[in-house]
Amino acid sequence: MSIALNVALYHIAVECYKQKKKYQIDPTGSLFYSYKNGTAQKGSNSAIRIVFFGDSRIHQWKPLPLMPRCELINRGMPGETTAQSLLRIDRDLLSLKPDIVVIELGVNDCSSIGALPEIDRTIIEKCKSNFDNIISMLHRKRIRTVVLTIFPASTICPARWPVWSENTREAIHEVNYHLMKKNSSDNIVINCDPIFLENRKMKREYAVDSFHINKDGYKMLNALIKPHLSTSKSDCPNIASLAREIS
């Protein structure tokens, strides 16, 4: 067991080193969607454009909900924090002139507490502040926003124990409480805990690893958010025309 744990930790260390180098070369992830953004900007003006924006939980979202008369675009970035999302929001979100945006972020902020416990309050407050800035930017563009609360973490695998803190779960709860207070007609906040949370953790039937969900989890999310996604521009007068004019 000790050998297996050491091997796992070695692979994690190598992956972390690669990630560090990637961020040094391309700190805002500009290469990740450079080609896709160029083609997506030529989309149809008649369809409702819905952009899914966030971290790996967005990136792994398959299939996206089936929405007639809608164009769905995924702009999830693995490993991303709210601070990193702010760095790319113009390029990977606003440039696409979305009518509706679906956001899920924050777990990478909160999980940093395990490695940086001495600045836990700073991490939490910065996460809240970054969320506020993202929501404000979209509100100024008059883009309808659907914010999903941070999914709970599952049982943590042994390889992550050295950099894990149970305080992360409390941090997720605190940020989610902050997000729920932002709920409004133009900024819909959906609480995902009734679906996923059980005994302070992700329900086993939806967990694929410590932080991610399986296909059944995404099916549940699709059913949860579809009532909040319009399929007609006439249903959202503040969205389509104004969002495109302002941009």
WOTA-V237906 format. One record per backbone hydrogen bond with DSSP energy under -1.0 kcal/mol. NH is the residue of the N-H (numbers start at 1). CO is the residue of the C=O. Records with the same first field share a line. If there is no record, write none. Layout:
NH->CO ; CO
This chain:
5->1
6->2
7->3
8->4
9->5
10->6
11->7
12->8
13->9
14->10
15->11
16->12
17->13
18->14
19->15
20->16
21->17
22->18
23->19
24->20
25->21
26->22
29->26
32->29
37->33
38->34
39->35
40->36
41->37
42->39
43->40
48->69
50->71
51->100
52->73
53->102
54->75
55->104
58->55
59->55
60->56
61->58
70->67
71->48
73->50
75->52
77->54
80->77
85->81
86->82
87->83
92->88
93->89
94->89
95->90
96->93
97->94
99->49
100->49
101->144
102->51
103->146
104->53
110->106
111->107
112->109
113->110
114->111
116->112
119->116
120->117
123->119
124->120
125->121
126->122
127->123
128->124
129->125
130->126
131->127
132->128
133->129
134->130
135->131
136->132
137->133
138->134
139->135
140->136
141->137
142->139
143->138
144->99
145->186
146->101
147->188
148->103
149->190
154->210
160->157
161->158
163->160
164->161
168->165
169->166
171->167
172->168
173->169
174->170
175->171
176->172
177->173
178->174
179->175
180->176
181->177
182->179
183->180
184->187
188->145
190->147
195->192
196->192
197->193
198->201
201->198
202->153
203->196
206->203
208->212
209->212
214->206
218->214
219->215
220->216
221->217
222->218
223->219
224->220
225->221
226->222
228->225
229->226
235->232
236->233
239->236
243->239
244->240
245->241
246->242
247->243
